[in-house]
Amino acid sequence: MSTDAAGLAWDWEDPQGIEAVVDSFTADLGKCEKLELLVSTDLITREQLEQLGITGIEFAAFKTDHPQALGTDLVSVSSPELTTERGNIYRVDGSAFFAEMDISQPLPVVDDAVDWVYAEHLIEHVSMKIGIGWLKEVKRVLKPGGFVRITTPDLKIYAQSYVNGDGFFGKHRRRVDRALTGVAPKMPPRGAFMFNQLFYVYGHRWIYDLEELRHVLTAAGFDPEGITVRAYRDGARQDVADLDQVLRNDESIYIEATA
């Protein structure tokens, strides 16, 4: 069985063990060669963001690919000389902006600060209560007319494949096997495993379909009329939709909500 650099074994039937392996990878992702402190503050202002040319926030991103995004993550980023502290704004490796944030807490950003927010495969990693609280904060920091784009595994896709045997499980399993070559053994081909791993592997806490996403968004204060189902790399702003990762497009639901 394959192991990571820390010697931790990946066992598909041990979700807690997989979390330990993934945590070790995450720690490595949080390392960079150069880290510059740009803004030292307890509360990020709209003016500070505008001075840096930042128009939006991408959550769960150590190093965002969007040139005008503030990447954020719960885990700190560190260089040989410096480690991030919560709330401050940094430049990572001379390009990407980053601020350490905890989505279970109030965001250290003023009201009406950004045009857009993006979060790919994040909301399923927290409880519904925390997810709604985070979305309330997202709505607060969005400018009027701004929007949030959320992608997350679609429960409906998995449920239909389990019941109907439509071939999705096999295709998705092969995709994951390719992505994890040298890291993990092949995924078990059993239908029940493919369904269960959605809930219990990778630290997932709550799985959504369209109805459930509409529920948490409206509970957070978003207008139901402003909630739109999108497709992979299709959305209100192409530069934001282009953040969608191809690896996840077969299992994901894409949704946008206007503040």
Buried (B, 14 or more C-beta within 10 A) or exposed (E): EEEBEEEBBBBBEEBEBBBBBBEBBEEEEBEBEBBEEBBEEEEBEBEBBEEBEBBBBBBBBBBBEBEBBBBBBBBBBBBEEBEBEEBBBBBBBEEBBBBBBBBBEBBBBBEEBBBBBBBBBBBBBBEBEBBBBBBBBBBBBBBEEBBBBBBBBBBBBBBEBBEEEEEBBBEBBEBBEEEBEEEBEEBEEEBEBBBBBBBBBBBBBBBBBBEBBBBBBBBBBBEEEBBBEBEBBEBBBEBBBEBBEEEBBBBBBBBBBBB
